[in-house]
Each structure stands twice: as structure tokens, then as C-alpha cells.
Amino acid sequence: MRGAAEDRAALEDMVRYARRVAAHTAAGRSVLEGDLSRDGVLYELAIIGEAAGRVSDELRSAHPEVPWRQIIAQRNILVHVYDQLNIDRLWVAVEAVPQLIGQIERILEQLG
């Protein structure tokens, strides 16, 4: 069983990398057309998924408003099916980031 400190660290990683996604894509979808920017966003989204997988089952169960399974599954797709990704699918993930930031920040506030 994971402890509160590990959960907090994973949640903080999720927020940190989600903010980076938001910053990198603030200019809009066109930034994903550049290889370096797209690769950076892909990496950041993968880290979010990896961190989500490190959150304890107990905390995930207590916060069903966060789409944990989808975030983790997205990480697996980004890492293992990278050659079949397209900008449309990637942009859908980017658009979900602001809501995710809010959800995770609320959980962190509750944890104190």
C-alpha cells in the first residue's frame, strides 16, 4: 500500500507536467505541428499518465471524478503506439488538461 507522501508526490508531478502541457500549447493547436513541441507535449502527457499510475488505489477510489483509467491508458498509447498518433487525438488530450489541473489541485488541497 502506498502512503500519503507517495500519493502527494505523484499528484504534484501530475500538476507540474499538466501545467507544462498548458504552457507549451497556450498558443494553440498549431504548436503541435513542430516536431520538438509535439514530442515535448507527448512526453509531458506520458509523465502525467505514469504519475497517475503511481497514485494509490485508495486515493483513486476516493476521487472518481478524475478519469484515472483513461489517463493511464493514454500513457500506454502514447508510449507504445506512438507511431499511430495524430494531432487530432493529441489535441483532445491537451484540451482535457485544464480540467485535470483543477481536479488534482483540489485533491492536493484536501490532503493538506
N, C-alpha and C positions, 0 to 999 in steps of 0.2 A: 504494500500500500504506500502510495506517495504521500508526503507530508505537505503542510500548508506552504512551507518555504519553496518547495519544488513547484507547486502549483502557481504561486506568485511569480516565480522566475519565468515560467513558461508563458503565463499571461502577459507579463511585461515584455517578453520577446514578441509576442503576437502584436501588441500595440506598437512597439517600436518599428517593426517591419511593415505593419499596415500604414503607419504614418509615412514611411519611406515610399511605399507604393503611391499613396496620395500625393506626395510631393513630386514624385517623378512623372506623374500623369496629370498634374494640375493644368497643363497647357492643352489637354485634350487627347483624344484617341490617336491623333497623328504621331505622337511621340513613339508609339509602338511600331512605327514603320522603320525606325532606325534599329539596326541590329543590337547595338550596345544598350540602348534604352530598353528594348524589348527583353533582352537577356537579363538585364538588371531587375526588371519587374518580375520576370519568371522566377528568378532566384528568390526574390523577396516573398512572393506568394508561396513558393515551396517551403521556405523557412516558417511562414505562418502555419502551414499545414503540419510541418514537423513538430512545432511547438504545441499545436492543438493536440497532437497525439500523445504528448507528454503530460497533459493535464489529467489528473486522476479521474477515474470513473465516477467517483462520488461527486466531485465538483461538476463534472459534465451532466450528471443526472439532476443535480440541483439547479441547473441553468439550461433547460431545454430550449430557451429562446435563441440560443446560439446554435447554428447548424454544424455542430462538431463533425458529424459523419461526412457531410459534404465537403467541409474544409480539408479533412484528412484525405478523402477520396480525390479531391482536386490536386493535392500534393502528389499523390501517386500517379495521376495522369500527367502532371507537369514533368515529373521525373522520368517516368517510364514510357510515355507516349509523346514525348516532346516533338518528334518528327511529324506528328499529325495535328499539331495545334495550329489554329488560325487566329488572326487578330480579333475576329468577332467573338470567339469563345473566350479569349483572354480579356477582352473589354468587359464582358459580363462579370467576370470575377473582379475586375477593377472597380466596377460600379457598386459592388456589394461592400467594398472596404469601409466607406464612412459609417455605415450602419454597424459593421463589426467593431470598429473602434469604439463607438458609443456603448455597445453591449459589454465589451471587455473592460472598459473603464468603469462601468457601473459595478461589475463584479469585483474589480480591484478595490473600489470604494467600500463595498460591503465587507471585504476581507480586512479592511483597516490598515 
